[in-house]
Amino acid sequence: MNTIEEFVIKFAEQFESEDRESIKASTRYKDLEEWDSLTVLTIISMVNSTYNVELIGADVRGANTVEELYNLVVSRM
């Protein structure tokens, strides 16, 4: 399993214009300027291809921080 740090890096890579270095495990990703429905789909795709875990939009909406999303992914592995 990848670590939380690796997950944060992969998560941050899904953003084009955000300062990727500013995204941390504690980041409330819904507050990011670039956060939108397309980003949700990109995150879902990244999780599916990298971790072989299927998420739906409600899963992403239900978490608040990158760490909470990571914990959800880990719980489904």
N, C-alpha and C positions, 0 to 999 in steps of 0.2 A: 504494500500500500504506500502510496505517496504521502508525504508529510503535509501538514497544514501549510508550511512555507511553500512547498511545491504547488499546492492547490492555489494559493494566493497568486503566485506568479502566472499560472495558467489562466486564472480568472482575469487578472490584469491585462493579459495579452489579448483579450477579447475586445478591448477598447482601443479606438483609433486615436482620439485626441486627448484623453485623460492623461494626466501625469501618472504613469504606471507605478512609479516609486512611491506615490502617496497612498496607494491602495494597500491596506493592511488587513489582517484577520478581523480587526475590530471595526473596519469600515462599514458604515451603513450604506450599502450599495445603491439603494433606491434614492439616496440623496445626491448621487453623482450626476453631474450635468449631462453626461452622455447617456444616462440610463433611459431606455425606452423599450417598446415591445420587440423591436428587432434585436436588441441586446439580450433580452430574455431568451429568444430563440437561439441565439449564438451560444449563450451559456448552457442551455439545455443540450445543444449539439456537442459542445466540448465535453460535458460530463458524460454523455452517452459514448462518445468515441474514445475518450481517455480512460474512463473508469467502468465502462460497460454497465452503467446505471441509467435507467430511464426516469427522467423527471418530467413533470408537467408544469404548466404555468402556475398553477395553484401552489405547488411546492416552492417555487421561487418566490412567489408573493408571500408565502407564509413565513419565510425566514427574513431576518432583518439585517444580519451582518454576514460577511463572507465566512466567518467561522461557523455560524449557525448553518449555512448552506453546506459547508464542508462536513459538519457532523451529520447532516441528513444523508449526504452521499455515503459516508462511511457506514451508517446504520443500514443501508440497503445493499451493501456489498456482501 
